[in-house]
Structures are given as C-alpha cells and as structure tokens.
Amino acid sequence: MTELVHLGVDEGVATITLDSPHNKNALSQQLTSELLAHLAAADADDAVRVIVIRSALDVFCSGADLSEATTVGMGVGAQRMVDVQRAIVANSRPVVARVAGPVRAGGIGIVAASDISVAGESSTFALTEVRLGLAAATISLTVIPRLTDRAASLTFLTGDGFDGAEAARLGLVTRAVPDDDLDAALAAVLKSLLKGVPQGLRETKKLLNRELLADIDARGTDLAELSAGLFGSPAAQEAMLAFLNRKKG
C-alpha cells in the first residue's frame, strides 16, 4: 500500500506532508490514519520542537472522501476528523499549517486546528457541506472559534469560496502572503518558534487551547454522529452522487 502521508524531521522541525494525488488529499480512512500516526510520532520524538503540516500537491485538501462516503459510509471517517483535530490541538508541539492551493470542507478543519496557519494569497477555501445536504459539523469545533459570528454564518451557510487574503481577514488563517513569499514566511515563523524553550511552548499551548480542547472532548462524539447521520441521509447521498457524476463527466 502506497503511503499517503510522509513524515520527515530536520533541525527540530517535523514536516508532515499530505501526498494523495488520486483524490486530491481527500480525507480517506488511510490518509487520516497515517496523519494521526505521524502526529503521534512527532509528539513523542524528543528531537521535534515544531510540526508543519503541508501538501506535496497543488491542492492542500479536498475535504471528505466522497467515494468512501457513498460506499462504506462516514461512521469512521467523521470520528477520524474529530480525532485529527484533537491530535493537532492537544499536541505538545506547536503545529503550523503551510497552506497552498484549494482547501475544502474537512481540510479547513486541519487549518483551523493548527496553532498557526500561513497561506498563499491565491489559496482558496470553501465550506461546501451545505451544498451537499450536509453540515460542517465536526470541523465546526475548530473553525467557528477562529471566526466572528457573522463570518461563520456567511461561510457556513453560503458555501461560497474565498481566497487566502480573505481567510486572513476572517481569522481562519494567521497570515496570508504572496504565493512566492510563502516559504519565506513559513521559515520566519519556524525561526521564531524554535527560539522557544520546549516547556514554555508546551505550557503556553495548553493555556491557549484549554477551552478548545475541552469543547472537542465534550461535543466531538455527538458531532461525529451528527455528521455520519447526515452523510447517510437520502438527500446527501443523492447530492454526493450527483457531484461525483459531474466530476466524472
């Protein structure tokens, strides 16, 4: 089985790279399983000070794997999305998302869960669940706390897309920069983080994420069940099959 997520460690930075070109880094069971394993491995590695999540492709993440959703269901997949967000939020290392290209639905949960997210200005975002008869249930745990109430209503209810600059204005990402400056901006953030003493970084992250982590633990299972139920509903199944057929056409 080809690995879909890679882990490399260099000079204190663990880089976790999403690399599933056949489905544009969709959150399949294999991808989320490997992502969780690499997050745990990086957290347990004394050589790691900071974690970066990025994509090897020109797409960051296309969201849920709809082919799995219409065949095996989303019971496991929905809970995995909660688990991925929790693994990022609870990780003792700061997690930085390097965001380039399209980010859709569940992929936005990864961006929101990360402590710092740096995006290229041409990156694009959309919470498309509403257009498939779904709700952004599991990722609401991390996305809603990043947005103002008005921004959440606009993005969740319309499903309209927006670019990296708008994502920064709305609070979804920390900073948006011209695409050519993305790696330099990431390097600057990493340089600053690596100046932190591990204990200081760990305890400060706990303070920052205490309420978010408690909310994930309190509501994550219920929201995963809601998401799985919506994915299995006739309205959503019909909408997802129509979407998949349009893509094939």
Disulfide bonds with the S-S distance in Angstrom:
none
